[in-house]
Amino acid sequence: MSKVNDPAEMLNEIPGMVFQGALDASAFFISFASEGCTTLTGYNPSEFTNSDSTNFINIIHTDDREYFLRLIDTTVRKGLPLETTVRITTKTGAEKSIWFSCRTTGTNKFGMPCNIEGIAVDISTQLRNEAVKYANRSKTVFLSRVSREVRASMSSILGIVNICLMKDDPNHIRENASEIKASGNKLLSVMSGVLDYIRMENNDAYAANDDYSLAALLTDIITAAKPKVEAAGLRFNVKVDEKLPNWLCGDADKLKQAILLLISNSVKFTDIGYIALNVKGTADGDSSEIAISVEDTGRGIKNEDIENIYNEFTQFDEKSTEGLGIGLAVVQGLMKLLGGEVVCSSMYGLGSIFTIKLTQQVSASNTSTLKENIDIKSLLRKQTRARK
C-alpha cells in the first residue's frame, strides 16, 4: 500500500486532532489521537492514550469544564452527536478555542453508548477575527448613534432659538426656553455618557470611600427620576427597608449614577405600567449588605441575550432608536469599581429587574436608620405637587 493511501497518514493531513475513545464514569478517555494532537494541545498522542496519561477533560478550560461535561451527559451518553465550542489550556499554558465534534460508534451489553470518535479543531484565529470585525461594526454603530443624538439635540436647540428671535411675546419665549433647556440637558446627558465610558475604558475612574447618608442619596434619586418616569406616562413606585442604617461609607455619587442609569434604561424600554425602585438589605455589625433593584414592566430581554446586555454599543430591542448602547456597560463598570455587581432577571414581553448588590461599611458615626431620616410617601407626594 502506498504512503498516500495509508489511513494514518491521511488522518494526519486533516487539520486538528482526530480521535477515538471510550466513555467512562467521569467523561471519556482517548484511545487513539492523530499527530494533529501535538499542534492543537502541546501534548503527544501517547500522553493521552497511555493508561497513566493526561485525561483530555483535564485540559478543558476550568470555566468551560462543567458546561462540557453537562453536554457529554445530555448528548453523547444518550447516543446523540455533539458539536460545541470550548476553550482548552495547552501544555504550555496557552488558551485556545476549539470546535469539538464527536459521535458514538458502539454500545455495551446493556445497550448504552460506549465508544466515540470525533475531531477537535483550533478556531482561535477565526474567533479573534470575528471579534475584531464585531468591535469595528459596534464602534461604527456607536459613533452613528452619538452623531444622531447630538445632531437631533442641536437641531432642536437652533430651531427653537430661531423661533424665539422672531417673536416678542415673553410667554412664547419662556415656553421655548424650556424646550431649549430640555434639549440642552439631553445633549449634556449624551456627552456625559460618552465621557463616563471613556473613563471606564482608560481606567481613569476611582472609587471614593466617604461617609454618606443613604436617605439623602435616595432623596436625590427620587427627585431626579420621578419627573422623568411620569413624563413617560409611567408610575414610579418606591419601597425601602427602613431598618437599614442611614450613614454608610462608600462612593455615593457613583452609586447614584448607576441607579439613575438603570432607571433611565428602564424608562426607555417601558411603554406602559411602572418603574419600581426597591431598596433592601441586611446589617451585620459594621457592614451592610445592600440590594437596590430597578424593576419595570417593559419589553423584557430574551434569555439568549441576557449574557450580552452589558456589552458596549449593544442594543437588542429593534424598536429602540434612542441611546448609545453604553448605559449598562457603564453600570457594570461602576459596580466593579465599587466592589459590587449588577444582575438581571427578565421575562421577554413582561419586564426586567436589574439589581445592584454591594457591601457598604456602616459609618462609625451612624446612630440612626432610614426610618428616622426619610419618609418615602411624603417625598413622592411632594414631588407630585411640585410639578402641578
KAPE-V835667 format. One record per residue. N is the residue number from 0. RES is the residue in one letter. BURIAL is I if it has 9 or more other C-alpha atoms within 8 Angstrom, else O. Layout:
# KAPE-V835667
n->N res->RES burial->BURIAL
n->N res->RES burial->BURIAL
This chain:
# KAPE-V835667
n->0 res->M burial->O
n->1 res->S burial->O
n->2 res->K burial->O
n->3 res->V burial->O
n->4 res->N burial->O
n->5 res->D burial->I
n->6 res->P burial->O
n->7 res->A burial->O
n->8 res->E burial->I
n->9 res->M burial->I
n->10 res->L burial->I
n->11 res->N burial->I
n->12 res->E burial->O
n->13 res->I burial->I
n->14 res->P burial->O
n->15 res->G burial->I
n->16 res->M burial->I
n->17 res->V burial->I
n->18 res->F burial->I
n->19 res->Q burial->I
n->20 res->G burial->I
n->21 res->A burial->I
n->22 res->L burial->I
n->23 res->D burial->O
n->24 res->A burial->O
n->25 res->S burial->O
n->26 res->A burial->I
n->27 res->F burial->I
n->28 res->F burial->I
n->29 res->I burial->I
n->30 res->S burial->I
n->31 res->F burial->I
n->32 res->A burial->I
n->33 res->S burial->I
n->34 res->E burial->I
n->35 res->G burial->I
n->36 res->C burial->I
n->37 res->T burial->I
n->38 res->T burial->O
n->39 res->L burial->I
n->40 res->T burial->I
n->41 res->G burial->I
n->42 res->Y burial->I
n->43 res->N burial->I
n->44 res->P burial->I
n->45 res->S burial->O
n->46 res->E burial->I
n->47 res->F burial->I
n->48 res->T burial->I
n->49 res->N burial->O
n->50 res->S burial->O
n->51 res->D burial->O
n->52 res->S burial->I
n->53 res->T burial->O
n->54 res->N burial->I
n->55 res->F burial->I
n->56 res->I burial->O
n->57 res->N burial->O
n->58 res->I burial->I
n->59 res->I burial->I
n->60 res->H burial->I
n->61 res->T burial->O
n->62 res->D burial->O
n->63 res->D burial->I
n->64 res->R burial->I
n->65 res->E burial->O
n->66 res->Y burial->O
n->67 res->F burial->I
n->68 res->L burial->I
n->69 res->R burial->O
n->70 res->L burial->I
n->71 res->I burial->I
n->72 res->D burial->I
n->73 res->T burial->O
n->74 res->T burial->I
n->75 res->V burial->I
n->76 res->R burial->I
n->77 res->K burial->I
n->78 res->G burial->I
n->79 res->L burial->I
n->80 res->P burial->I
n->81 res->L burial->I
n->82 res->E burial->O
n->83 res->T burial->O
n->84 res->T burial->O
n->85 res->V burial->I
n->86 res->R burial->I
n->87 res->I burial->I
n->88 res->T burial->I
n->89 res->T burial->I
n->90 res->K burial->O
n->91 res->T burial->O
n->92 res->G burial->O
n->93 res->A burial->O
n->94 res->E burial->I
n->95 res->K burial->I
n->96 res->S burial->I
n->97 res->I burial->I
n->98 res->W burial->I
n->99 res->F burial->I
n->100 res->S burial->I
n->101 res->C burial->I
n->102 res->R burial->I
n->103 res->T burial->I
n->104 res->T burial->I
n->105 res->G burial->O
n->106 res->T burial->I
n->107 res->N burial->O
n->108 res->K burial->O
n->109 res->F burial->O
n->110 res->G burial->O
n->111 res->M burial->I
n->112 res->P burial->I
n->113 res->C burial->I
n->114 res->N burial->I
n->115 res->I burial->I
n->116 res->E burial->I
n->117 res->G burial->I
n->118 res->I burial->I
n->119 res->A burial->I
n->120 res->V burial->I
n->121 res->D burial->I
n->122 res->I burial->I
n->123 res->S burial->I
n->124 res->T burial->O
n->125 res->Q burial->O
n->126 res->L burial->I
n->127 res->R burial->O
n->128 res->N burial->O
n->129 res->E burial->O
n->130 res->A burial->O
n->131 res->V burial->O
n->132 res->K burial->O
n->133 res->Y burial->O
n->134 res->A burial->O
n->135 res->N burial->O
n->136 res->R burial->O
n->137 res->S burial->I
n->138 res->K burial->I
n->139 res->T burial->O
n->140 res->V burial->I
n->141 res->F burial->I
n->142 res->L burial->O
n->143 res->S burial->O
n->144 res->R burial->I
n->145 res->V burial->I
n->146 res->S burial->O
n->147 res->R burial->O
n->148 res->E burial->I
n->149 res->V burial->I
n->150 res->R burial->O
n->151 res->A burial->O
n->152 res->S burial->I
n->153 res->M burial->I
n->154 res->S burial->O
n->155 res->S burial->I
n->156 res->I burial->I
n->157 res->L burial->O
n->158 res->G burial->O
n->159 res->I burial->I
n->160 res->V burial->I
n->161 res->N burial->O
n->162 res->I burial->I
n->163 res->C burial->I
n->164 res->L burial->O
n->165 res->M burial->O
n->166 res->K burial->O
n->167 res->D burial->O
n->168 res->D burial->O
n->169 res->P burial->O
n->170 res->N burial->O
n->171 res->H burial->I
n->172 res->I burial->I
n->173 res->R burial->O
n->174 res->E burial->O
n->175 res->N burial->I
n->176 res->A burial->I
n->177 res->S burial->O
n->178 res->E burial->I
n->179 res->I burial->I
n->180 res->K burial->O
n->181 res->A burial->O
n->182 res->S burial->I
n->183 res->G burial->I
n->184 res->N burial->O
n->185 res->K burial->I
n->186 res->L burial->I
n->187 res->L burial->O
n->188 res->S burial->O
n->189 res->V burial->I
n->190 res->M burial->O
n->191 res->S burial->O
n->192 res->G burial->I
n->193 res->V burial->O
n->194 res->L burial->O
n->195 res->D burial->I
n->196 res->Y burial->I
n->197 res->I burial->O
n->198 res->R burial->I
n->199 res->M burial->I
n->200 res->E burial->O
n->201 res->N burial->O
n->202 res->N burial->O
n->203 res->D burial->O
n->204 res->A burial->O
n->205 res->Y burial->O
n->206 res->A burial->I
n->207 res->A burial->O
n->208 res->N burial->O
n->209 res->D burial->O
n->210 res->D burial->I
n->211 res->Y burial->I
n->212 res->S burial->I
n->213 res->L burial->I
n->214 res->A burial->I
n->215 res->A burial->O
n->216 res->L burial->I
n->217 res->L burial->O
n->218 res->T burial->I
n->219 res->D burial->O
n->220 res->I burial->I
n->221 res->I burial->I
n->222 res->T burial->I
n->223 res->A burial->O
n->224 res->A burial->I
n->225 res->K burial->I
n->226 res->P burial->I
n->227 res->K burial->O
n->228 res->V burial->I
n->229 res->E burial->I
n->230 res->A burial->O
n->231 res->A burial->O
n->232 res->G burial->O
n->233 res->L burial->I
n->234 res->R burial->I
n->235 res->F burial->I
n->236 res->N burial->O
n->237 res->V burial->O
n->238 res->K burial->I
n->239 res->V burial->O
n->240 res->D burial->I
n->241 res->E burial->O
n->242 res->K burial->O
n->243 res->L burial->I
n->244 res->P burial->I
n->245 res->N burial->I
n->246 res->W burial->I
n->247 res->L burial->I
n->248 res->C burial->I
n->249 res->G burial->I
n->250 res->D burial->I
n->251 res->A burial->O
n->252 res->D burial->O
n->253 res->K burial->I
n->254 res->L burial->I
n->255 res->K burial->I
n->256 res->Q burial->O
n->257 res->A burial->I
n->258 res->I burial->I
n->259 res->L burial->I
n->260 res->L burial->I
n->261 res->L burial->I
n->262 res->I burial->I
n->263 res->S burial->I
n->264 res->N burial->I
n->265 res->S burial->I
n->266 res->V burial->I
n->267 res->K burial->O
n->268 res->F burial->I
n->269 res->T burial->I
n->270 res->D burial->I
n->271 res->I burial->O
n->272 res->G burial->I
n->273 res->Y burial->I
n->274 res->I burial->I
n->275 res->A burial->I
n->276 res->L burial->I
n->277 res->N burial->I
n->278 res->V burial->I
n->279 res->K burial->I
n->280 res->G burial->I
n->281 res->T burial->O
n->282 res->A burial->I
n->283 res->D burial->O
n->284 res->G burial->O
n->285 res->D burial->I
n->286 res->S burial->I
n->287 res->S burial->I
n->288 res->E burial->I
n->289 res->I burial->I
n->290 res->A burial->I
n->291 res->I burial->I
n->292 res->S burial->I
n->293 res->V burial->I
n->294 res->E burial->I
n->295 res->D burial->I
n->296 res->T burial->I
n->297 res->G burial->I
n->298 res->R burial->I
n->299 res->G burial->I
n->300 res->I burial->I
n->301 res->K burial->I
n->302 res->N burial->O
n->303 res->E burial->O
n->304 res->D burial->I
n->305 res->I burial->I
n->306 res->E burial->O
n->307 res->N burial->O
n->308 res->I burial->I
n->309 res->Y burial->I
n->310 res->N burial->I
n->311 res->E burial->I
n->312 res->F burial->I
n->313 res->T burial->I
n->314 res->Q burial->O
n->315 res->F burial->O
n->316 res->D burial->O
n->317 res->E burial->O
n->318 res->K burial->O
n->319 res->S burial->O
n->320 res->T burial->O
n->321 res->E burial->O
n->322 res->G burial->O
n->323 res->L burial->I
n->324 res->G burial->I
n->325 res->I burial->I
n->326 res->G burial->I
n->327 res->L burial->I
n->328 res->A burial->I
n->329 res->V burial->I
n->330 res->V burial->I
n->331 res->Q burial->I
n->332 res->G burial->I
n->333 res->L burial->I
n->334 res->M burial->I
n->335 res->K burial->I
n->336 res->L burial->I
n->337 res->L burial->I
n->338 res->G burial->O
n->339 res->G burial->I
n->340 res->E burial->I
n->341 res->V burial->I
n->342 res->V burial->O
n->343 res->C burial->I
n->344 res->S burial->O
n->345 res->S burial->I
n->346 res->M burial->I
n->347 res->Y burial->I
n->348 res->G burial->O
n->349 res->L burial->I
n->350 res->G burial->I
n->351 res->S burial->I
n->352 res->I burial->I
n->353 res->F burial->I
n->354 res->T burial->I
n->355 res->I burial->I
n->356 res->K burial->I
n->357 res->L burial->I
n->358 res->T burial->I
n->359 res->Q burial->I
n->360 res->Q burial->I
n->361 res->V burial->I
n->362 res->S burial->I
n->363 res->A burial->O
n->364 res->S burial->O
n->365 res->N burial->I
n->366 res->T burial->O
n->367 res->S burial->I
n->368 res->T burial->I
n->369 res->L burial->I
n->370 res->K burial->O
n->371 res->E burial->O
n->372 res->N burial->I
n->373 res->I burial->I
n->374 res->D burial->O
n->375 res->I burial->O
n->376 res->K burial->O
n->377 res->S burial->O
n->378 res->L burial->I
n->379 res->L burial->I
n->380 res->R burial->O
n->381 res->K burial->O
n->382 res->Q burial->I
n->383 res->T burial->O
n->384 res->R burial->O
n->385 res->A burial->O
n->386 res->R burial->O
n->387 res->K burial->O
